Amino acid sequence: MTRFATRCCFASLALALAAFAATAQTQAAPASGGDWHPPADTTTLELWPGGAPGPQTATEPEHDTTTVTDHEVAGQRVTRIGDVSDPTITLYRAAADRNSGAAVVVFPGGGYRILAIDLEGTEVCKWLNSIRVHCVLLKYRVPNSGPYPKSSAALQDAQRAVSMVREHAAQWGIDTHRIGVLGFSAGGHLAAAISTHDQKHLYDPVDGADQLSCRPDFAIVIYPGYLALADKNFEFNPDIPVTSKTPPTFLVQAEDDPVHVENAVEYFLALKRAGVPAELHVYAKGGHGYGLRRTDLPVTTWPVAAERWLRTIGVLPEPGQ
């Protein structure tokens, strides 16, 4: 695999993510107004009953920042929620007669500035439920909540979320050894960060959940950012300390992604060097921020490959079992 030397230059990673995530801040009236709320048939828990640790970065009440002129994906609008100060987890259950026992905690992307809560959140939960997997959607703090160690807020939320899923595993019909994470863009970085920062919680214990492991058993990382340093010739980010104990990982990115395909490639190579089972899918076209919305581009078929990988590593049973 080449270093992609002939590829045209793009803006820096931080600017590219900000341009994708925060165009709403330069527009006028919101498209929808109001806040995002999970469906009534789901279970939502506060992450920090006594208040989240660390400084408050939200400057307004939580709200949908999307505007009528914001970029659409596959002809549909994207709900971009901002100023999240009270993070939650919401359980989307697989059907009782189709529950495989596996669960995935989902981290939407948004440059650590907003959360693409439907494109990279609720729509992902619907897909996971369709393949017999419980989905736990993490609404983590934004803005300025990452990447770690610039801020530890989002990673604290992710660690707490995985530990809380383990605490409720028996109640929710989840196998404690089949709890994974799935993240997009900044959420993809967050999935890699929790995969490599699982030995110690980055906050004082709140309750019994924090005595349980926050290590995911597997990770799905889709068009991640912050894993390769553009200003250092795409050197792998040393703040993601991959070891042989890093969980098996599935990676997807497009070569024409303005956030740079090297993020997925360099993470894959780091996993390979550490002896961690990993699967990398690189596509010629696709750009950034497509979620699961199907288009005529092959990159949008990645959920089919991801489901097959989950069967390959034993998270899901083979069809008919």
C-alpha positions in Angstrom: 0.0 0.0 0.0 1.4 3.5 -0.9 1.6 6.6 1.2 -0.9 8.2 -1.3 1.7 10.7 -2.3 -0.1 11.7 -5.5 -3.3 12.6 -3.8 -4.1 16.3 -3.9 -3.7 18.3 -0.8 -6.7 18.8 1.6 -7.2 21.1 4.5 -6.0 20.1 7.9 -7.9 17.4 9.8 -9.3 19.7 12.4 -10.6 22.1 9.7 -12.0 19.3 7.6 -14.0 17.9 10.6 -15.1 21.3 11.7 -16.4 22.1 8.2 -18.4 18.9 8.0 -19.7 19.1 11.6 -20.4 22.7 12.2 -21.8 24.4 9.1 -24.9 25.0 11.1 -23.1 27.6 13.2 -22.7 29.9 10.1 -26.3 29.6 9.0 -29.5 31.4 10.2 -32.7 29.7 11.2 -32.8 26.0 12.4 -34.5 23.5 10.1 -36.4 21.9 12.8 -36.0 23.8 16.1 -36.4 22.0 19.3 -34.4 19.2 20.9 -33.8 15.6 20.0 -35.5 13.0 22.1 -35.2 9.2 22.0 -38.3 7.1 21.1 -40.7 6.4 23.9 -40.2 2.6 23.6 -36.5 2.8 24.5 -34.7 2.9 27.8 -32.7 6.0 28.6 -30.3 6.4 31.6 -28.4 9.5 32.7 -24.7 8.9 32.5 -23.8 11.1 35.5 -26.7 11.4 38.0 -24.7 13.9 40.1 -23.5 15.9 37.1 -20.7 15.2 34.6 -17.1 15.7 35.8 -14.8 18.4 34.6 -15.5 21.9 33.1 -18.8 22.7 31.4 -18.3 23.5 27.7 -21.9 23.9 26.5 -22.9 27.5 26.2 -26.6 27.0 25.4 -29.3 24.5 26.2 -29.0 21.3 24.1 -30.6 21.9 20.7 -30.7 20.8 17.0 -28.2 23.0 15.2 -29.2 21.8 11.7 -30.3 24.5 9.3 -32.3 24.4 6.0 -29.1 24.9 4.0 -27.0 22.3 5.7 -25.4 19.4 3.7 -27.8 16.5 3.2 -26.7 12.8 2.9 -28.3 10.6 0.3 -31.0 13.3 -0.2 -31.9 13.4 3.5 -31.3 15.9 6.2 -29.0 15.1 9.2 -30.0 16.0 12.7 -26.9 17.7 14.3 -27.4 18.2 18.1 -25.2 20.6 19.9 -24.4 21.8 23.4 -24.8 18.5 25.1 -24.0 18.9 28.8 -26.1 16.0 30.2 -24.9 12.8 28.4 -27.1 9.7 28.3 -27.3 6.2 27.0 -30.4 4.9 25.3 -31.0 1.2 24.8 -32.5 0.0 21.5 -33.4 -3.6 22.1 -33.2 -6.4 19.5 -36.5 -8.3 19.3 -36.8 -10.7 22.1 -37.0 -13.7 19.8 -34.0 -12.5 17.8 -31.6 -11.4 20.6 -28.2 -12.8 20.0 -26.9 -11.5 23.3 -24.4 -9.1 21.6 -24.5 -5.4 22.2 -22.8 -2.4 20.6 -22.3 1.1 22.1 -22.6 3.6 19.3 -20.6 6.9 19.2 -22.0 9.4 16.6 -19.5 11.7 14.9 -19.4 15.4 14.6 -15.8 16.7 15.1 -16.3 16.7 18.9 -18.5 19.8 18.2 -21.9 18.3 17.5 -23.4 14.8 17.2 -24.9 13.5 14.0 -27.5 11.8 16.1 -29.6 10.1 13.4 -27.2 9.5 10.5 -24.6 8.0 12.9 -26.8 7.1 15.8 -30.4 6.1 15.6 -30.1 4.7 12.0 -27.2 2.6 13.2 -29.3 1.2 16.0 -32.0 0.2 13.6 -29.5 -1.7 11.5 -27.9 -3.4 14.6 -31.3 -4.5 15.8 -32.0 -6.0 12.4 -28.9 -8.2 12.8 -29.9 -9.4 16.3 -27.7 -6.9 18.2 -28.8 -4.6 21.1 -27.7 -1.0 20.4 -26.8 1.4 23.1 -26.6 5.0 21.7 -24.3 7.3 23.6 -25.2 10.9 23.6 -21.8 12.3 24.8 -20.8 15.8 25.7 -20.0 18.4 23.0 -18.5 20.7 22.1 -14.8 20.7 22.8 -15.0 17.2 24.5 -12.1 15.7 22.6 -9.9 14.3 21.1 -8.2 12.9 24.2 -5.9 14.1 25.7 -6.9 17.6 24.6 -10.1 16.9 26.5 -11.1 13.8 28.4 -14.8 14.5 28.5 -16.0 12.3 25.6 -13.7 9.5 26.6 -15.0 9.7 30.2 -18.5 9.4 28.8 -17.5 6.4 26.6 -15.8 4.6 29.5 -18.8 5.2 31.8 -21.2 4.0 29.1 -19.5 0.7 28.5 -19.2 0.0 32.2 -22.9 0.8 32.7 -23.9 -1.6 29.9 -21.9 -4.3 31.7 -23.7 -3.4 34.9 -27.1 -3.8 33.3 -26.1 -6.8 31.1 -28.2 -9.4 32.9 -31.2 -7.2 33.0 -31.0 -6.3 29.3 -30.2 -9.8 28.1 -26.6 -9.0 27.1 -23.5 -11.2 27.2 -20.8 -9.3 29.1 -18.1 -10.8 26.8 -19.8 -9.6 23.6 -20.0 -5.8 24.2 -18.5 -3.8 21.4 -18.2 -0.2 20.2 -18.9 1.5 16.9 -18.0 5.0 16.0 -18.0 7.4 13.0 -15.5 10.2 12.3 -14.7 11.7 15.7 -16.8 8.9 17.1 -14.4 6.5 15.3 -11.5 8.1 17.1 -13.5 7.7 20.3 -13.9 4.0 19.6 -10.1 3.6 19.1 -9.5 5.7 22.2 -11.6 3.6 24.5 -10.1 0.5 22.9 -6.6 1.7 24.0 -7.5 3.5 27.3 -9.4 0.8 29.2 -7.1 0.0 32.1 -8.3 2.9 34.3 -11.4 5.1 34.3 -10.5 8.8 33.8 -12.8 9.9 36.6 -13.5 9.3 40.2 -15.9 6.3 40.7 -19.6 7.1 40.8 -21.1 3.7 41.7 -20.7 0.0 41.2 -20.6 0.3 37.5 -17.2 1.9 37.7 -15.8 -1.3 39.3 -16.5 -3.1 36.0 -14.3 -3.1 32.9 -14.8 -0.4 30.3 -12.8 -2.4 27.7 -14.9 -3.2 24.5 -14.7 -6.8 23.3 -14.6 -5.6 19.6 -14.7 -2.3 17.7 -16.1 -1.0 14.4 -14.3 2.2 13.3 -15.8 4.0 10.4 -14.1 6.9 8.6 -12.1 7.9 11.7 -10.3 11.1 12.3 -7.4 12.1 14.6 -5.6 8.7 14.3 -2.9 9.9 11.8 -1.2 13.2 12.2 -1.4 15.2 9.0 1.2 17.7 10.2 3.7 14.9 10.8 3.5 13.1 7.4 0.5 11.0 8.7 2.5 9.5 11.5 0.2 7.3 13.7 -1.1 9.2 16.7 0.9 8.1 19.8 -2.0 9.1 22.0 -3.7 5.8 20.8 -1.4 3.3 22.6 -2.2 0.0 20.7 -1.1 -3.2 22.5 -1.8 -6.9 22.1 -4.8 -6.4 24.4 -6.5 -3.9 22.1 -9.8 -5.5 20.9 -10.3 -6.9 17.3 -11.2 -4.1 15.0 -13.1 -3.5 11.7 -12.1 -0.4 9.8 -13.7 1.4 6.8 -12.6 4.6 5.0 -12.6 6.0 1.4 -9.4 7.1 -0.3 -10.9 10.4 -1.2 -12.0 11.2 2.4 -11.0 14.8 3.1 -10.3 13.7 6.7 -7.6 11.4 5.1 -7.7 7.7 4.6 -4.4 7.3 6.5 -6.4 7.5 9.7 -7.8 4.0 9.1 -4.7 2.7 7.3 -2.3 3.7 10.1 -4.5 2.4 12.8 -4.8 -0.9 10.9 -1.0 -1.2 10.6 -0.6 -0.4 14.4 -3.0 -3.2 15.2 -1.2 -5.5 12.8 2.1 -4.8 14.4 0.6 -5.5 17.9 -0.8 -8.8 16.7 -4.4 -7.7 17.0 -7.0 -9.2 14.6 -8.1 -6.5 12.3 -10.0 -6.1 9.0 -9.5 -3.0 6.8 -11.8 -1.9 3.9 -10.5 1.0 1.7 -12.7 2.3 -1.1 -11.8 4.6 -4.0 -14.7 7.0 -3.5 -17.1 7.9 -0.8 -15.8 11.1 0.9 -16.9 11.5 4.5 -20.0 11.3 6.6 -22.2 8.8 4.7 -23.3 6.8 7.7 -25.4 3.8 6.6 -27.3 5.6 3.9 -27.1 3.6 0.8 -26.0 5.2 -2.5 -24.5 3.8 -5.7 -21.1 4.0 -4.2 -19.7 0.6 -3.0 -18.4 2.1 0.3 -22.0 2.3 1.5 -22.3 -1.5 1.5 -19.9 -1.6 4.4 -22.6 -2.9 6.9 -22.8 -6.1 4.9 -19.1 -6.7 5.4 -19.3 -5.6 9.0 -22.0 -8.2 9.7 -19.9 -10.9 8.1 -16.9 -9.9 10.2 -19.0 -10.1 13.4 -19.8 -13.7 12.4 -16.1 -14.3 11.6 -15.0 -13.3 15.1 -17.8 -15.2 16.8 -19.8 -12.3 18.0 -22.8 -13.3 15.9 -23.9 -16.9 15.2 -24.0 -18.2 11.6 -27.4 -17.9 9.9 -29.8 -20.5 11.1 -28.2 -20.9 14.5 
